Amino acid sequence: MVPLLLVLLLAIVLFGVGFAVKILWWIALAVLIVWALGFLFRGAGTSGSRGRWYRW
């Protein structure tokens, strides 16, 4: 009974990790797209001397 519970617990943990990693890949892809769009549109309407689209 205990080994069965351990196997089920391991399956739940691995499923959770796999789901979290998949979500993180989608978030990373969205951030990459926003970052690339920032480089494409950085020259439009910026008042900075180097044309940066971020404020740091």
N, C-alpha and C positions, 0 to 999 in steps of 0.2 A: 504494500500500500504506500509506503513512504517513497520508494523509487518512482512510482507512478506520479505521485504529487510533485516530486522534484523535476521529472520530465515535463509535466504540464507547466510548472512554474518557469522552467527554462524556455519553453515554447512561447509563453506569454511575454517574457522579457525580450526574447529575440524578435518577436513580432513588433513590439513597441519600438525597439531600436530601429528596425527596418523602416517603419512608418515615419519615425522622426527624421531619419536620414533622407528619405524621399522628400519630405516637406522642406528640409534644409536645401536640397538641390534646387527645388522650384524657387525658393527665396533667393538663392544665389544667382539663378538665371535672371530673375526680375531685376536684381540690383545691377547685374552686368549690363542689361539692356538700358537701364536708366543712366548708368555711367557712360555708356557709348553714346547715347543721345545727348548727354551733356557736352561731350566733345564735339559733336556735330553742330550743335546750336550755340556754342559758347561765344561766337562772334556777333550774334544778333542782340543788339540793345544793351550791351555792357558798357559801363562807364569807367571801368578800371583800366589801368595803364597796360596790363598784359592780357586783358580780356578773359579773366577767370569767371567761371559760372558759379563757383562756390564762394563762401564768405569766410575763409580762415586763413 
